[in-house]
Amino acid sequence: MATPPITIHAPTPSGARPVTVHVNNRDERLGLAHSDNDLIVFLADAGLADPKRILDNRAVVQWQGAEAHQYKAT
């Protein structure tokens, strides 16, 4: 099974980053990540195997609005 596209959106004013996964022709919100650890937990709960390894895989994960792994308000 292919890994679905994951979007890490721009940080909110508090620095949290909304996380969505595109499944069944729609975006499903996984939560607000305040750190890579939060992100890994969300992706594991969504059923992705070894989510830590895919965080920098541009074919799967798209970081928007700020540098990857940055959780500060911009």
Biopython code that builds the backbone (N, CA, C, O; Angstrom):
import numpy as np
from Bio.PDB.StructureBuilder import StructureBuilder

atoms = [
    (1, "MET", "N", (0.837, -1.175, 0.000)),
    (1, "MET", "CA", (0.000, 0.000, 0.000)),
    (1, "MET", "C", (0.887, 1.244, 0.000)),
    (1, "MET", "O", (1.850, 1.317, 0.763)),
    (2, "ALA", "N", (0.570, 2.218, -0.846)),
    (2, "ALA", "CA", (1.329, 3.452, -0.922)),
    (2, "ALA", "C", (0.998, 4.353, 0.266)),
    (2, "ALA", "O", (-0.107, 4.312, 0.808)),
    (3, "THR", "N", (1.967, 5.156, 0.653)),
    (3, "THR", "CA", (1.743, 6.106, 1.736)),
    (3, "THR", "C", (0.987, 7.306, 1.171)),
    (3, "THR", "O", (1.388, 7.861, 0.149)),
    (4, "PRO", "N", (-0.099, 7.710, 1.824)),
    (4, "PRO", "CA", (-0.869, 8.848, 1.305)),
    (4, "PRO", "C", (-0.118, 10.160, 1.502)),
    (4, "PRO", "O", (0.730, 10.261, 2.389)),
    (5, "PRO", "N", (-0.421, 11.166, 0.683)),
    (5, "PRO", "CA", (0.239, 12.466, 0.847)),
    (5, "PRO", "C", (-0.107, 13.114, 2.187)),
    (5, "PRO", "O", (-1.266, 13.129, 2.604)),
    (6, "ILE", "N", (0.908, 13.642, 2.845)),
    (6, "ILE", "CA", (0.751, 14.273, 4.157)),
    (6, "ILE", "C", (1.207, 15.716, 4.028)),
    (6, "ILE", "O", (2.246, 15.995, 3.430)),
    (7, "THR", "N", (0.420, 16.643, 4.598)),
    (7, "THR", "CA", (0.779, 18.054, 4.570)),
    (7, "THR", "C", (0.942, 18.558, 5.987)),
    (7, "THR", "O", (0.065, 18.393, 6.835)),
    (8, "ILE", "N", (2.093, 19.181, 6.225)),
    (8, "ILE", "CA", (2.352, 19.864, 7.488)),
    (8, "ILE", "C", (2.193, 21.350, 7.144)),
    (8, "ILE", "O", (3.038, 21.931, 6.462)),
    (9, "HIS", "N", (1.114, 21.949, 7.619)),
    (9, "HIS", "CA", (0.760, 23.312, 7.246)),
    (9, "HIS", "C", (1.589, 24.341, 8.013)),
    (9, "HIS", "O", (2.311, 24.003, 8.951)),
    (10, "ALA", "N", (1.471, 25.589, 7.601)),
    (10, "ALA", "CA", (2.200, 26.691, 8.231)),
    (10, "ALA", "C", (1.862, 26.779, 9.721)),
    (10, "ALA", "O", (0.743, 26.470, 10.130)),
    (11, "PRO", "N", (2.831, 27.199, 10.518)),
    (11, "PRO", "CA", (2.571, 27.342, 11.955)),
    (11, "PRO", "C", (1.457, 28.355, 12.237)),
    (11, "PRO", "O", (1.337, 29.376, 11.560)),
    (12, "THR", "N", (0.660, 28.052, 13.238)),
    (12, "THR", "CA", (-0.354, 28.979, 13.723)),
    (12, "THR", "C", (0.343, 30.041, 14.565)),
    (12, "THR", "O", (1.544, 29.922, 14.810)),
    (13, "PRO", "N", (-0.368, 31.080, 15.018)),
    (13, "PRO", "CA", (0.263, 32.084, 15.877)),
    (13, "PRO", "C", (0.908, 31.494, 17.139)),
    (13, "PRO", "O", (1.839, 32.082, 17.688)),
    (14, "SER", "N", (0.421, 30.346, 17.595)),
    (14, "SER", "CA", (1.016, 29.712, 18.780)),
    (14, "SER", "C", (2.208, 28.828, 18.423)),
    (14, "SER", "O", (2.899, 28.339, 19.317)),
    (15, "GLY", "N", (2.458, 28.614, 17.126)),
    (15, "GLY", "CA", (3.568, 27.781, 16.682)),
    (15, "GLY", "C", (3.178, 26.361, 16.343)),
    (15, "GLY", "O", (3.996, 25.617, 15.803)),
    (16, "ALA", "N", (1.942, 25.955, 16.644)),
    (16, "ALA", "CA", (1.493, 24.607, 16.298)),
    (16, "ALA", "C", (1.288, 24.514, 14.787)),
    (16, "ALA", "O", (0.935, 25.497, 14.135)),
    (17, "ARG", "N", (1.512, 23.325, 14.244)),
    (17, "ARG", "CA", (1.326, 23.124, 12.808)),
    (17, "ARG", "C", (0.207, 22.119, 12.572)),
    (17, "ARG", "O", (0.299, 20.973, 13.014)),
    (18, "PRO", "N", (-0.860, 22.542, 11.871)),
    (18, "PRO", "CA", (-1.914, 21.597, 11.508)),
    (18, "PRO", "C", (-1.342, 20.520, 10.581)),
    (18, "PRO", "O", (-0.502, 20.799, 9.725)),
    (19, "VAL", "N", (-1.811, 19.299, 10.770)),
    (19, "VAL", "CA", (-1.340, 18.162, 9.987)),
    (19, "VAL", "C", (-2.546, 17.509, 9.316)),
    (19, "VAL", "O", (-3.532, 17.183, 9.978)),
    (20, "THR", "N", (-2.461, 17.320, 7.990)),
    (20, "THR", "CA", (-3.529, 16.645, 7.266)),
    (20, "THR", "C", (-2.945, 15.520, 6.427)),
    (20, "THR", "O", (-1.773, 15.538, 6.050)),
    (21, "VAL", "N", (-3.790, 14.552, 6.149)),
    (21, "VAL", "CA", (-3.434, 13.449, 5.261)),
    (21, "VAL", "C", (-4.528, 13.372, 4.200)),
    (21, "VAL", "O", (-5.711, 13.499, 4.516)),
    (22, "HIS", "N", (-4.139, 13.166, 2.955)),
    (22, "HIS", "CA", (-5.096, 13.106, 1.846)),
    (22, "HIS", "C", (-5.460, 11.637, 1.588)),
    (22, "HIS", "O", (-4.647, 10.850, 1.103)),
    (23, "VAL", "N", (-6.693, 11.302, 1.925)),
    (23, "VAL", "CA", (-7.179, 9.935, 1.782)),
    (23, "VAL", "C", (-8.587, 9.974, 1.188)),
    (23, "VAL", "O", (-9.397, 10.826, 1.553)),
    (24, "ASN", "N", (-8.872, 9.055, 0.280)),
    (24, "ASN", "CA", (-10.214, 8.950, -0.311)),
    (24, "ASN", "C", (-10.690, 10.277, -0.893)),
    (24, "ASN", "O", (-11.836, 10.678, -0.689)),
    (25, "ASN", "N", (-9.804, 10.952, -1.617)),
    (25, "ASN", "CA", (-10.112, 12.206, -2.306)),
    (25, "ASN", "C", (-10.494, 13.358, -1.386)),
    (25, "ASN", "O", (-11.209, 14.271, -1.800)),
    (26, "ARG", "N", (-10.025, 13.322, -0.144)),
    (26, "ARG", "CA", (-10.278, 14.439, 0.769)),
    (26, "ARG", "C", (-9.153, 14.525, 1.787)),
    (26, "ARG", "O", (-8.429, 13.558, 2.027)),
    (27, "ASP", "N", (-9.025, 15.713, 2.385)),
    (27, "ASP", "CA", (-8.026, 15.921, 3.427)),
    (27, "ASP", "C", (-8.649, 15.646, 4.784)),
    (27, "ASP", "O", (-9.719, 16.163, 5.104)),
    (28, "GLU", "N", (-7.976, 14.835, 5.572)),
    (28, "GLU", "CA", (-8.421, 14.537, 6.935)),
    (28, "GLU", "C", (-7.409, 15.133, 7.898)),
    (28, "GLU", "O", (-6.205, 14.907, 7.775)),
    (29, "ARG", "N", (-7.911, 15.894, 8.851)),
    (29, "ARG", "CA", (-7.035, 16.522, 9.834)),
    (29, "ARG", "C", (-6.617, 15.500, 10.889)),
    (29, "ARG", "O", (-7.448, 14.792, 11.457)),
    (30, "LEU", "N", (-5.314, 15.444, 11.133)),
    (30, "LEU", "CA", (-4.791, 14.522, 12.137)),
    (30, "LEU", "C", (-4.568, 15.208, 13.480)),
    (30, "LEU", "O", (-4.599, 14.552, 14.521)),
    (31, "GLY", "N", (-4.344, 16.526, 13.469)),
    (31, "GLY", "CA", (-4.148, 17.248, 14.714)),
    (31, "GLY", "C", (-3.221, 18.426, 14.536)),
    (31, "GLY", "O", (-2.849, 18.782, 13.418)),
    (32, "LEU", "N", (-2.847, 19.032, 15.663)),
    (32, "LEU", "CA", (-1.914, 20.149, 15.700)),
    (32, "LEU", "C", (-0.605, 19.670, 16.320)),
    (32, "LEU", "O", (-0.566, 19.269, 17.483)),
    (33, "ALA", "N", (0.451, 19.716, 15.537)),
    (33, "ALA", "CA", (1.759, 19.271, 16.029)),
    (33, "ALA", "C", (2.532, 20.452, 16.592)),
    (33, "ALA", "O", (2.653, 21.494, 15.947)),
    (34, "HIS", "N", (3.053, 20.278, 17.799)),
    (34, "HIS", "CA", (3.914, 21.278, 18.429)),
    (34, "HIS", "C", (5.381, 20.866, 18.350)),
    (34, "HIS", "O", (6.268, 21.617, 18.756)),
    (35, "SER", "N", (5.628, 19.660, 17.821)),
    (35, "SER", "CA", (6.988, 19.137, 17.714)),
    (35, "SER", "C", (6.985, 17.963, 16.743)),
    (35, "SER", "O", (5.927, 17.462, 16.362)),
    (36, "ASP", "N", (8.179, 17.531, 16.346)),
    (36, "ASP", "CA", (8.271, 16.337, 15.506)),
    (36, "ASP", "C", (7.708, 15.122, 16.233)),
    (36, "ASP", "O", (7.120, 14.242, 15.603)),
    (37, "ASN", "N", (7.882, 15.063, 17.548)),
    (37, "ASN", "CA", (7.351, 13.940, 18.311)),
    (37, "ASN", "C", (5.828, 13.860, 18.168)),
    (37, "ASN", "O", (5.282, 12.775, 17.966)),
    (38, "ASP", "N", (5.138, 15.006, 18.271)),
    (38, "ASP", "CA", (3.682, 15.019, 18.062)),
    (38, "ASP", "C", (3.349, 14.498, 16.676)),
    (38, "ASP", "O", (2.437, 13.688, 16.506)),
    (39, "LEU", "N", (4.092, 14.967, 15.695)),
    (39, "LEU", "CA", (3.860, 14.568, 14.314)),
    (39, "LEU", "C", (4.027, 13.062, 14.137)),
    (39, "LEU", "O", (3.212, 12.421, 13.473)),
    (40, "ILE", "N", (5.063, 12.502, 14.720)),
    (40, "ILE", "CA", (5.305, 11.058, 14.630)),
    (40, "ILE", "C", (4.160, 10.283, 15.267)),
    (40, "ILE", "O", (3.731, 9.261, 14.729)),
    (41, "VAL", "N", (3.662, 10.751, 16.397)),
    (41, "VAL", "CA", (2.535, 10.082, 17.059)),
    (41, "VAL", "C", (1.297, 10.128, 16.172)),
    (41, "VAL", "O", (0.621, 9.112, 16.011)),
    (42, "PHE", "N", (0.982, 11.296, 15.588)),
    (42, "PHE", "CA", (-0.190, 11.410, 14.711)),
    (42, "PHE", "C", (-0.088, 10.440, 13.539)),
    (42, "PHE", "O", (-1.057, 9.756, 13.211)),
    (43, "LEU", "N", (1.067, 10.380, 12.917)),
    (43, "LEU", "CA", (1.238, 9.523, 11.743)),
    (43, "LEU", "C", (1.189, 8.049, 12.112)),
    (43, "LEU", "O", (0.648, 7.239, 11.359)),
    (44, "ALA", "N", (1.745, 7.695, 13.260)),
    (44, "ALA", "CA", (1.673, 6.302, 13.719)),
    (44, "ALA", "C", (0.228, 5.925, 14.013)),
    (44, "ALA", "O", (-0.215, 4.834, 13.653)),
    (45, "ASP", "N", (-0.518, 6.831, 14.672)),
    (45, "ASP", "CA", (-1.926, 6.566, 14.960)),
    (45, "ASP", "C", (-2.756, 6.431, 13.687)),
    (45, "ASP", "O", (-3.774, 5.739, 13.674)),
    (46, "ALA", "N", (-2.314, 7.098, 12.611)),
    (46, "ALA", "CA", (-3.009, 7.012, 11.326)),
    (46, "ALA", "C", (-2.652, 5.738, 10.569)),
    (46, "ALA", "O", (-3.207, 5.467, 9.504)),
    (47, "GLY", "N", (-1.716, 4.948, 11.127)),
    (47, "GLY", "CA", (-1.381, 3.665, 10.532)),
    (47, "GLY", "C", (-0.141, 3.646, 9.670)),
    (47, "GLY", "O", (0.131, 2.637, 9.020)),
    (48, "LEU", "N", (0.621, 4.724, 9.640)),
    (48, "LEU", "CA", (1.833, 4.725, 8.834)),
    (48, "LEU", "C", (2.946, 3.977, 9.552)),
    (48, "LEU", "O", (3.202, 4.193, 10.737)),
    (49, "ALA", "N", (3.590, 3.110, 8.821)),
    (49, "ALA", "CA", (4.704, 2.352, 9.385)),
    (49, "ALA", "C", (5.951, 3.227, 9.393)),
    (49, "ALA", "O", (6.267, 3.867, 8.390)),
    (50, "ASP", "N", (6.652, 3.259, 10.506)),
    (50, "ASP", "CA", (7.910, 3.980, 10.670)),
    (50, "ASP", "C", (7.808, 5.451, 10.230)),
    (50, "ASP", "O", (8.547, 5.882, 9.345)),
    (51, "PRO", "N", (6.899, 6.216, 10.842)),
    (51, "PRO", "CA", (6.678, 7.598, 10.410)),
    (51, "PRO", "C", (7.896, 8.500, 10.553)),
    (51, "PRO", "O", (8.010, 9.482, 9.819)),
    (52, "LYS", "N", (8.797, 8.206, 11.459)),
    (52, "LYS", "CA", (9.992, 9.048, 11.630)),
    (52, "LYS", "C", (10.830, 9.084, 10.355)),
    (52, "LYS", "O", (11.448, 10.101, 10.042)),
    (53, "ARG", "N", (10.850, 7.994, 9.636)),
    (53, "ARG", "CA", (11.674, 7.901, 8.417)),
    (53, "ARG", "C", (11.104, 8.708, 7.262)),
    (53, "ARG", "O", (11.845, 9.064, 6.345)),
    (54, "ILE", "N", (9.810, 9.008, 7.277)),
    (54, "ILE", "CA", (9.226, 9.694, 6.117)),
    (54, "ILE", "C", (9.139, 11.207, 6.273)),
    (54, "ILE", "O", (8.765, 11.893, 5.321)),
    (55, "LEU", "N", (9.473, 11.750, 7.444)),
    (55, "LEU", "CA", (9.304, 13.186, 7.671)),
    (55, "LEU", "C", (10.033, 14.056, 6.652)),
    (55, "LEU", "O", (9.572, 15.154, 6.340)),
    (56, "ASP", "N", (11.145, 13.590, 6.136)),
    (56, "ASP", "CA", (11.912, 14.367, 5.162)),
    (56, "ASP", "C", (11.803, 13.811, 3.749)),
    (56, "ASP", "O", (12.584, 14.181, 2.872)),
    (57, "ASN", "N", (10.847, 12.933, 3.527)),
    (57, "ASN", "CA", (10.619, 12.367, 2.201)),
    (57, "ASN", "C", (9.643, 13.277, 1.455)),
    (57, "ASN", "O", (8.439, 13.242, 1.709)),
    (58, "ARG", "N", (10.158, 14.080, 0.549)),
    (58, "ARG", "CA", (9.336, 15.057, -0.167)),
    (58, "ARG", "C", (8.287, 14.424, -1.070)),
    (58, "ARG", "O", (7.337, 15.094, -1.475)),
    (59, "ALA", "N", (8.444, 13.156, -1.388)),
    (59, "ALA", "CA", (7.440, 12.465, -2.197)),
    (59, "ALA", "C", (6.194, 12.159, -1.377)),
    (59, "ALA", "O", (5.130, 11.896, -1.938)),
    (60, "VAL", "N", (6.320, 12.193, -0.053)),
    (60, "VAL", "CA", (5.214, 11.836, 0.832)),
    (60, "VAL", "C", (4.763, 13.016, 1.686)),
    (60, "VAL", "O", (3.564, 13.241, 1.852)),
    (61, "VAL", "N", (5.715, 13.767, 2.226)),
    (61, "VAL", "CA", (5.404, 14.843, 3.181)),
    (61, "VAL", "C", (5.717, 16.196, 2.564)),
    (61, "VAL", "O", (6.808, 16.423, 2.042)),
    (62, "GLN", "N", (4.737, 17.087, 2.635)),
    (62, "GLN", "CA", (4.929, 18.450, 2.162)),
    (62, "GLN", "C", (4.851, 19.403, 3.349)),
    (62, "GLN", "O", (3.830, 19.464, 4.035)),
    (63, "TRP", "N", (5.923, 20.141, 3.589)),
    (63, "TRP", "CA", (5.971, 21.145, 4.651)),
    (63, "TRP", "C", (5.621, 22.486, 4.011)),
    (63, "TRP", "O", (6.260, 22.888, 3.039)),
    (64, "GLN", "N", (4.619, 23.182, 4.541)),
    (64, "GLN", "CA", (4.178, 24.453, 3.970)),
    (64, "GLN", "C", (4.354, 25.599, 4.960)),
    (64, "GLN", "O", (4.202, 25.423, 6.169)),
    (65, "GLY", "N", (4.679, 26.779, 4.426)),
    (65, "GLY", "CA", (4.642, 27.999, 5.205)),
    (65, "GLY", "C", (5.808, 28.255, 6.140)),
    (65, "GLY", "O", (5.890, 29.337, 6.722)),
    (66, "ALA", "N", (6.703, 27.310, 6.305)),
    (66, "ALA", "CA", (7.883, 27.465, 7.152)),
    (66, "ALA", "C", (8.822, 26.298, 6.862)),
    (66, "ALA", "O", (8.433, 25.314, 6.233)),
    (67, "GLU", "N", (10.043, 26.420, 7.322)),
    (67, "GLU", "CA", (11.015, 25.343, 7.148)),
    (67, "GLU", "C", (10.527, 24.065, 7.837)),
    (67, "GLU", "O", (9.794, 24.113, 8.824)),
    (68, "ALA", "N", (10.945, 22.948, 7.303)),
    (68, "ALA", "CA", (10.623, 21.658, 7.921)),
    (68, "ALA", "C", (11.153, 21.624, 9.345)),
    (68, "ALA", "O", (12.235, 22.139, 9.629)),
    (69, "HIS", "N", (10.391, 21.023, 10.227)),
    (69, "HIS", "CA", (10.753, 20.818, 11.621)),
    (69, "HIS", "C", (10.750, 22.103, 12.451)),
    (69, "HIS", "O", (11.231, 22.101, 13.584)),
    (70, "GLN", "N", (10.220, 23.192, 11.909)),
    (70, "GLN", "CA", (10.145, 24.463, 12.641)),
    (70, "GLN", "C", (8.741, 24.599, 13.222)),
    (70, "GLN", "O", (7.751, 24.470, 12.502)),
    (71, "TYR", "N", (8.661, 24.856, 14.510)),
    (71, "TYR", "CA", (7.373, 24.968, 15.181)),
    (71, "TYR", "C", (7.228, 26.305, 15.902)),
    (71, "TYR", "O", (6.592, 26.382, 16.954)),
    (72, "LYS", "N", (7.806, 27.340, 15.347)),
    (72, "LYS", "CA", (7.691, 28.684, 15.892)),
    (72, "LYS", "C", (6.729, 29.462, 15.011)),
    (72, "LYS", "O", (6.660, 29.234, 13.803)),
    (73, "ALA", "N", (5.995, 30.370, 15.607)),
    (73, "ALA", "CA", (5.123, 31.239, 14.837)),
    (73, "ALA", "C", (5.987, 32.071, 13.878)),
    (73, "ALA", "O", (7.075, 32.522, 14.237)),
    (74, "THR", "N", (5.487, 32.262, 12.666)),
    (74, "THR", "CA", (6.253, 33.043, 11.683)),
    (74, "THR", "C", (5.683, 34.430, 11.527)),
    (74, "THR", "O", (6.201, 35.226, 10.742)),
]
sb = StructureBuilder()
sb.init_structure("model")
sb.init_model(0)
sb.init_chain("A")
sb.init_seg("    ")
for serial, (resi, resn, name, xyz) in enumerate(atoms, 1):
    if name == "N":
        sb.init_residue(resn, " ", resi, " ")
    sb.init_atom(name, np.array(xyz, "f"), 0.0, 1.0, " ", f" {name:<3s}", serial, name[0])
structure = sb.get_structure()
